[in-house]
């Protein structure tokens, strides 16, 4: 029996976060391959988390810096372990390697955290994001986690290129696996039955908070001037007070909270706005917009990794004036709108269909399992980083464990 242990940073919430959708897609891929799945986390499940037990997945609560995990993983004997973001690999990777040395260790990066953080600092310091300082402490930690793992799942082609060419990470330990769409229909509400603008996203996520603030201060007043009857509906869970206080009926700037049905609210809107100034990975809101036939206006940061060489499903602009003009034109021009909608459907068909990736991923895992020792020998830098003299996180964890047991 093939056994998968997922060590989750949080419990998946596909209705609120793109990361939650991503995790559920991975769970589905492993389930289809016949894995018995256990999901373990130090976090608590929220009211919006998927009920994994109903899907036949065992759920286990684990503790940081505690020997109980060693006992748990030794008894479970997983054949594969999936780490949800580099932080969980830092915390538990060395324990898995020590107690289940033959288990395949896979890191799902979600997005490159060091890239997102560096771009955030660049925006704060008012320098171009292209000039963001990438060689940071976070980069060292995340890259070390990638090198220690047998395989890292990378969600964006842009990040694949960055890892391969800037940081010289061996391609053999990287696998490009974007968001995947199993089925979709090109039927959607027509132009005439739609109205207003939409933006959506988890409002605990810093790029989304910045985007909403940017809309409020810079972009929406100019759109509203051109389209006095238009409204902007802003959906997202976990909105902080600074976002909730932006709600203004007179300005048509409406903080709507969590959307129970993304398909319903997205299909009613005429245009999706995503003026993202920093971030990394792929943008779930833009993929949702394509899926439900809603053209988008975004920045080059937002469009990164989404459309490849294909025409984008809307318009891309990095200036306030350009963004406003694009938004108004797309809102008013049915011909442009239909063309953007068609481009979105084409992007999904050519770049995100599940069958483009699922079989290749399953085959890669099969070969990795058969040739794991040879695979690790080719990644000798990873072996060095797994050596006990390099494992600062291991000894810090043991020190905390000893300290806690003594008190």
C-alpha positions as CSV (number, residue, x, y, z in Angstrom):
1,X,0.0,0.0,0.0
2,X,1.3,3.4,-1.0
3,X,1.0,5.8,1.9
4,X,1.1,9.6,1.6
5,X,1.6,11.8,4.7
6,X,0.8,15.5,4.1
7,X,2.2,17.8,6.7
8,X,0.0,20.8,6.3
9,X,0.9,24.4,7.3
10,X,-2.9,25.0,7.6
11,X,-6.0,23.0,6.8
12,X,-7.1,23.5,3.2
13,X,-9.8,26.1,2.6
14,X,-10.5,26.0,-1.1
15,X,-13.5,28.4,-0.7
16,X,-11.3,31.1,0.7
17,X,-7.7,30.7,-0.6
18,X,-6.0,29.6,-3.8
19,X,-3.5,27.6,-1.6
20,X,-6.5,25.6,-0.4
21,X,-7.6,24.8,-3.9
22,X,-4.0,23.8,-4.7
23,X,-3.8,21.4,-1.8
24,X,-7.1,19.8,-2.7
25,X,-5.9,19.3,-6.3
26,X,-2.8,17.6,-5.0
27,X,-4.8,15.4,-2.7
28,X,-7.0,14.4,-5.7
29,X,-3.9,13.5,-7.8
30,X,-2.5,11.2,-5.1
31,X,-5.9,9.6,-4.3
32,X,-6.3,8.8,-8.0
33,X,-2.9,7.1,-7.9
34,X,-4.1,4.8,-5.1
35,X,-2.4,6.4,-2.1
36,X,-3.8,6.0,1.4
37,X,-3.6,9.6,2.7
38,X,-3.0,11.0,6.1
39,X,-3.2,14.8,6.7
40,X,-1.2,16.0,9.8
41,X,-0.9,19.6,11.0
42,X,0.0,21.7,14.0
43,X,-2.9,24.0,13.1
44,X,-6.6,23.8,13.9
45,X,-9.2,23.4,11.3
46,X,-11.4,26.5,10.7
47,X,-15.1,26.4,10.0
48,X,-14.3,26.9,6.3
49,X,-11.8,24.0,6.1
50,X,-12.7,21.0,4.1
51,X,-13.8,18.0,6.1
52,X,-11.0,15.7,5.1
53,X,-12.4,12.8,7.1
54,X,-15.4,12.7,4.9
55,X,-13.1,12.2,1.9
56,X,-11.6,9.1,3.6
57,X,-8.4,11.0,4.7
58,X,-7.1,10.3,8.2
59,X,-6.5,13.6,10.1
60,X,-3.8,13.8,12.8
61,X,-2.9,16.6,15.1
62,X,0.9,16.9,15.6
63,X,3.1,19.0,17.8
64,X,6.1,21.2,17.1
65,X,9.4,20.3,18.7
66,X,8.1,17.1,20.2
67,X,9.2,13.5,20.1
68,X,5.6,12.3,19.7
69,X,6.0,13.1,16.0
70,X,8.9,10.6,15.7
71,X,6.7,7.9,17.2
72,X,3.8,8.8,14.9
73,X,5.8,8.8,11.7
74,X,7.7,5.7,12.5
75,X,4.4,3.8,13.1
76,X,2.7,5.2,10.0
77,X,5.7,4.4,7.7
78,X,4.6,6.6,4.8
79,X,6.1,5.9,1.4
80,X,5.8,9.6,0.4
81,X,5.7,12.8,2.5
82,X,4.4,16.1,1.1
83,X,5.5,19.2,2.9
84,X,3.1,22.2,2.6
85,X,5.5,25.1,2.1
86,X,9.1,25.3,3.2
87,X,8.4,26.1,6.8
88,X,6.9,22.6,7.4
89,X,9.9,21.0,5.8
90,X,12.2,23.0,8.1
91,X,10.2,21.8,11.1
92,X,9.6,18.2,10.2
93,X,11.8,17.3,7.3
94,X,14.8,16.1,9.4
95,X,12.5,14.0,11.6
96,X,11.0,12.3,8.5
97,X,14.5,11.7,7.1
98,X,15.7,10.2,10.3
99,X,12.8,7.9,11.0
100,X,11.6,7.1,7.4
101,X,14.7,7.5,5.3
102,X,13.3,5.7,2.3
103,X,10.2,7.9,2.1
104,X,10.1,10.2,-0.9
105,X,10.1,13.8,0.4
106,X,8.2,16.3,-1.7
107,X,8.0,20.1,-1.1
108,X,5.0,22.0,-2.4
109,X,6.3,25.5,-2.5
110,X,2.8,27.1,-3.2
111,X,4.8,30.1,-4.4
112,X,8.3,31.2,-3.7
113,X,7.9,33.1,-0.4
114,X,11.3,34.8,-0.7
115,X,10.3,36.2,-4.1
116,X,7.0,37.6,-2.8
117,X,8.6,39.1,0.3
118,X,11.4,40.7,-1.8
119,X,8.9,42.3,-4.1
120,X,6.9,43.6,-1.2
121,X,10.0,45.3,0.2
122,X,10.7,46.7,-3.3
123,X,7.2,48.3,-3.5
124,X,7.6,49.7,0.0
125,X,10.9,51.2,-0.9
126,X,9.5,52.5,-4.2
127,X,12.0,50.7,-6.4
128,X,11.0,48.6,-9.4
129,X,10.0,45.0,-8.5
130,X,12.4,43.9,-11.2
131,X,15.2,45.3,-8.9
132,X,14.0,43.5,-5.8
133,X,16.8,42.1,-3.7
134,X,16.3,38.3,-3.9
135,X,19.5,37.1,-2.1
136,X,17.9,37.3,1.4
137,X,17.9,35.2,4.5
138,X,14.4,33.9,3.5
139,X,15.8,32.9,0.1
140,X,18.6,30.9,1.8
141,X,16.1,29.0,4.0
142,X,13.7,28.3,1.2
143,X,16.3,27.2,-1.3
144,X,17.9,25.0,1.3
145,X,14.5,23.4,1.8
146,X,14.2,22.8,-1.9
147,X,17.6,21.2,-2.1
148,X,17.0,18.9,0.9
149,X,13.8,17.6,-0.7
150,X,13.7,14.9,-3.3
151,X,11.3,16.9,-5.4
152,X,9.8,20.4,-5.3
153,X,6.5,21.3,-7.0
154,X,6.7,24.7,-8.7
155,X,3.5,26.4,-9.6
156,X,4.8,29.0,-12.1
157,X,7.1,28.8,-15.1
158,X,8.6,32.2,-14.1
159,X,9.6,30.6,-10.8
160,X,11.0,27.6,-12.6
161,X,13.2,29.8,-14.7
162,X,14.3,31.8,-11.6
163,X,15.3,28.7,-9.7
164,X,17.1,27.1,-12.7
165,X,19.0,30.1,-14.1
166,X,19.5,32.5,-11.2
167,X,20.0,30.1,-8.3
168,X,21.2,27.0,-10.4
169,X,18.8,24.6,-8.8
170,X,19.1,21.2,-10.6
171,X,16.1,20.7,-12.9
172,X,15.9,17.1,-11.8
173,X,14.5,18.0,-8.4
174,X,11.9,20.5,-9.8
175,X,8.5,19.7,-11.3
176,X,6.3,22.3,-12.9
177,X,2.7,21.7,-11.7
178,X,0.4,24.7,-12.0
179,X,-3.2,25.0,-10.9
180,X,-5.1,22.3,-12.8
181,X,-8.7,22.4,-14.2
182,X,-10.4,19.1,-14.8
183,X,-13.5,20.3,-16.6
184,X,-14.9,23.6,-17.6
185,X,-17.6,25.0,-19.9
186,X,-17.4,27.9,-22.3
187,X,-21.0,28.8,-21.5
188,X,-21.3,31.9,-19.3
189,X,-23.6,34.8,-18.7
190,X,-23.5,37.1,-21.7
191,X,-22.1,40.7,-21.7
192,X,-25.6,42.2,-21.6
193,X,-26.6,40.4,-18.4
194,X,-23.5,41.5,-16.4
195,X,-22.7,44.6,-14.5
196,X,-20.1,46.2,-12.2
197,X,-16.6,45.2,-11.3
198,X,-15.2,42.6,-9.0
199,X,-12.1,41.8,-7.1
200,X,-11.6,38.7,-4.9
201,X,-9.0,37.1,-2.7
202,X,-8.1,36.1,0.8
203,X,-7.7,39.4,2.7
204,X,-5.1,38.0,5.1
205,X,-2.8,37.8,2.1
206,X,-0.6,40.9,1.9
207,X,-0.7,41.3,-1.9
208,X,-4.5,41.3,-1.8
209,X,-4.6,43.9,1.0
210,X,-2.2,46.1,-0.9
211,X,-4.3,45.7,-4.1
212,X,-7.5,46.8,-2.4
213,X,-5.9,49.8,-0.8
214,X,-4.4,50.7,-4.2
215,X,-7.8,50.4,-5.8
216,X,-9.3,52.6,-3.2
217,X,-6.7,55.4,-3.3
218,X,-5.5,55.4,-6.8
219,X,-7.7,53.5,-9.3
220,X,-11.3,53.3,-8.4
221,X,-12.0,57.1,-8.1
222,X,-10.8,57.5,-11.7
223,X,-12.9,54.6,-12.9
224,X,-15.9,55.9,-11.0
225,X,-15.5,59.3,-12.7
226,X,-15.8,57.6,-16.1
227,X,-18.5,55.2,-15.1
228,X,-20.6,56.9,-12.4
229,X,-23.2,54.1,-12.1
230,X,-20.6,51.3,-11.7
231,X,-19.8,49.5,-8.5
232,X,-16.8,47.5,-7.3
233,X,-17.7,44.4,-5.3
234,X,-14.7,43.3,-3.1
235,X,-15.0,39.7,-1.9
236,X,-12.6,37.9,0.5
237,X,-12.5,36.2,3.8
238,X,-10.6,37.5,6.9
239,X,-10.7,41.1,6.0
240,X,-8.8,43.3,8.6
241,X,-10.3,46.4,10.0
242,X,-8.4,48.7,7.7
243,X,-10.1,47.0,4.8
244,X,-13.6,46.8,6.4
245,X,-13.5,50.5,7.0
246,X,-13.1,51.3,3.3
247,X,-16.7,50.3,2.6
248,X,-18.5,53.2,1.0
249,X,-21.9,52.9,-0.6
250,X,-21.8,56.4,-2.1
251,X,-18.5,55.7,-3.9
252,X,-19.7,52.2,-5.0
253,X,-16.7,50.7,-3.1
254,X,-18.3,47.7,-1.5
255,X,-16.6,45.3,1.0
256,X,-18.7,42.2,0.7
257,X,-16.9,39.7,2.8
258,X,-16.5,36.0,2.0
259,X,-18.2,34.7,-1.2
260,X,-19.8,31.4,-0.6
261,X,-20.0,30.8,-4.3
262,X,-17.2,32.2,-6.4
263,X,-18.9,31.1,-9.6
264,X,-22.0,33.1,-8.8
265,X,-20.4,36.4,-8.0
266,X,-17.7,36.1,-10.7
267,X,-20.3,35.4,-13.4
268,X,-22.4,38.4,-12.5
269,X,-19.5,40.8,-12.8
270,X,-18.5,42.3,-16.1
271,X,-14.8,42.8,-15.3
272,X,-12.4,41.5,-12.7
273,X,-9.8,44.0,-11.4
274,X,-6.5,42.8,-9.9
275,X,-4.0,45.6,-9.6
276,X,-1.4,43.5,-7.9
277,X,1.9,45.3,-7.2
278,X,3.8,42.4,-5.7
279,X,3.4,38.7,-5.2
280,X,4.6,35.4,-6.6
281,X,3.2,32.1,-8.0
282,X,-0.1,32.1,-9.9
283,X,-3.1,34.2,-9.2
284,X,-6.2,32.1,-8.4
285,X,-8.6,35.0,-8.9
286,X,-7.5,35.4,-12.5
287,X,-7.9,31.7,-13.2
288,X,-11.4,31.9,-11.6
289,X,-12.2,34.9,-13.8
290,X,-11.2,32.9,-16.9
291,X,-13.1,29.9,-15.8
292,X,-16.3,31.9,-15.5
293,X,-15.9,34.0,-18.6
294,X,-15.0,37.2,-16.9
295,X,-12.3,39.3,-18.5
296,X,-9.7,40.8,-16.2
297,X,-7.5,43.9,-15.9
298,X,-4.3,43.3,-14.0
299,X,-0.6,44.2,-13.8
300,X,2.4,42.4,-15.3
301,X,2.9,41.0,-11.8
302,X,-0.7,39.6,-11.8
303,X,-0.4,38.2,-15.3
304,X,3.0,36.6,-14.6
305,X,3.0,32.9,-15.4
306,X,-0.7,32.9,-16.4
307,X,-0.8,33.1,-20.1
308,X,2.6,32.2,-21.5
309,X,2.8,33.2,-25.2
310,X,-1.0,33.3,-25.5
311,X,-3.0,36.6,-25.5
312,X,-4.1,37.5,-22.0
313,X,-7.7,37.2,-21.0
314,X,-8.2,41.0,-20.7
315,X,-5.6,43.8,-20.4
316,X,-2.4,44.3,-18.6
317,X,-1.1,47.7,-17.4
318,X,1.4,48.9,-14.7
319,X,0.3,52.5,-14.6
320,X,-2.7,54.0,-13.0
321,X,-3.8,55.8,-16.1
322,X,-3.3,52.7,-18.3
323,X,-5.1,50.5,-15.8
324,X,-8.1,52.9,-15.6
325,X,-8.3,53.3,-19.4
326,X,-8.1,49.5,-19.9
327,X,-10.8,48.9,-17.3
328,X,-13.2,51.4,-18.8
329,X,-12.6,50.2,-22.4
330,X,-13.1,46.6,-21.5
331,X,-16.3,47.4,-19.5
332,X,-17.8,49.4,-22.4
333,X,-16.7,47.5,-25.5
334,X,-18.5,44.3,-26.1
335,X,-16.2,43.2,-29.0
336,X,-13.1,43.6,-26.9
337,X,-14.9,41.9,-23.9
338,X,-15.8,38.9,-26.0
339,X,-12.3,38.6,-27.4
340,X,-10.8,38.7,-23.8
341,X,-13.3,36.0,-22.7
342,X,-12.3,33.8,-25.6
343,X,-8.7,34.2,-24.7
344,X,-9.4,33.2,-21.1
345,X,-11.1,29.9,-22.3
346,X,-8.1,29.3,-24.6
347,X,-5.6,29.8,-21.8
348,X,-7.3,27.2,-19.6
349,X,-7.5,24.8,-22.6
350,X,-3.9,25.1,-23.5
351,X,-2.2,25.7,-20.1
352,X,-4.2,24.4,-17.2
353,X,-6.1,21.3,-18.3
354,X,-5.6,18.5,-15.8
355,X,-4.7,16.0,-18.4
356,X,-1.7,18.1,-19.5
357,X,0.0,17.3,-16.2
358,X,-1.6,14.5,-14.2
359,X,-0.2,11.5,-16.0
360,X,3.3,13.0,-16.3
361,X,3.3,13.7,-12.6
362,X,2.2,10.2,-11.7
363,X,4.8,8.7,-14.0
364,X,7.5,11.0,-12.5
365,X,6.6,9.8,-9.0
366,X,6.7,6.2,-10.0
367,X,10.2,6.5,-11.5
368,X,11.3,8.5,-8.5
369,X,10.3,5.7,-6.2
370,X,12.1,3.1,-8.2
371,X,15.3,5.1,-8.5
372,X,15.3,7.2,-5.3
373,X,18.8,6.4,-4.1
374,X,20.3,7.2,-7.5
375,X,18.2,10.4,-7.6
376,X,19.6,11.5,-4.3
377,X,23.1,10.7,-5.3
378,X,22.8,13.2,-8.2
379,X,21.7,15.9,-5.8
380,X,24.8,15.8,-3.6
381,X,24.3,19.4,-2.4
382,X,21.1,18.2,-0.9
383,X,22.9,15.3,0.8
384,X,25.3,17.8,2.3
385,X,22.5,20.0,3.6
386,X,20.9,16.9,5.2
387,X,24.1,16.1,7.0
388,X,23.9,16.5,10.8
389,X,26.5,19.3,10.9
390,X,24.3,21.5,8.7
391,X,21.0,20.9,10.5
392,X,20.6,23.9,12.7
393,X,16.8,23.6,12.7
394,X,17.2,20.0,14.0
395,X,19.3,21.0,17.0
396,X,17.2,24.1,17.7
397,X,14.1,21.9,17.8
398,X,15.9,19.4,20.1
399,X,16.9,22.2,22.4
400,X,13.4,23.6,22.6
401,X,12.1,20.1,23.2
402,X,14.5,19.5,26.0
403,X,13.8,22.9,27.5
404,X,10.0,22.3,27.4
405,X,10.4,18.9,29.0
406,X,12.4,20.4,31.9
407,X,9.8,23.0,32.8
